[in-house]
Amino acid sequence: MGMSSYILDLEDRFYDIVSDAVKSSEHVSEALAVAIKNKDMVPCFNEHEITEMVGDFWNDFWSKYNGR
């Protein structure tokens, strides 16, 4: 496994962790806390990018239940 493959695998696992956190959280701040806790998996993302990503995941997931 090359280094780029390893990095992409870590990124995919990070997305899975955030997605699971969004599904199990009652508020977006809970999912954001999980993402920030695991940010070492994606060192190329800064906190602002992670915050935006969690917000996007949150909106995408919960919009299915709000009829949007």
C-alpha positions in Angstrom: 0.0 0.0 0.0 1.4 3.3 -1.0 1.4 6.4 1.1 -1.4 8.1 -0.9 -3.6 5.0 -0.6 -3.0 5.1 3.2 -4.0 8.8 3.4 -7.1 8.2 1.3 -8.1 5.3 3.5 -7.7 7.5 6.6 -9.8 10.2 5.0 -12.5 7.6 4.1 -12.6 6.4 7.7 -12.8 9.9 9.0 -15.8 10.5 6.8 -17.4 7.3 8.1 -16.8 8.4 11.7 -18.4 11.9 11.0 -21.3 10.4 9.2 -22.0 8.0 12.1 -21.7 10.9 14.5 -24.2 13.0 12.6 -26.7 10.1 12.6 -26.4 9.5 16.3 -26.2 13.2 17.5 -29.0 15.3 18.7 -27.2 18.5 17.8 -24.6 19.4 15.2 -22.2 20.5 17.9 -22.0 16.9 19.1 -21.0 15.6 15.7 -18.5 18.5 15.4 -16.9 17.5 18.7 -16.4 14.0 17.3 -14.9 15.3 14.1 -12.5 17.7 16.0 -11.5 14.8 18.3 -10.5 12.8 15.2 -9.0 15.6 13.1 -5.6 14.0 13.4 -6.8 11.5 10.8 -7.0 14.3 8.2 -4.1 16.7 8.9 -4.7 18.5 5.6 -8.0 19.8 6.9 -8.1 22.8 9.2 -10.9 23.4 11.8 -12.8 25.7 9.6 -12.9 23.1 6.8 -14.0 20.4 9.3 -16.7 22.6 10.6 -18.1 23.3 7.2 -17.9 19.6 6.3 -19.8 18.6 9.4 -22.4 21.2 8.7 -22.8 19.9 5.2 -23.1 16.3 6.4 -25.6 17.4 9.0 -27.8 19.3 6.5 -27.6 16.5 3.9 -28.6 13.9 6.4 -31.4 15.7 8.2 -32.9 17.4 5.1 -34.2 13.9 4.2 -36.4 14.0 7.4 -37.5 17.7 7.0 -39.0 17.2 3.6 -36.6 19.5 1.9 
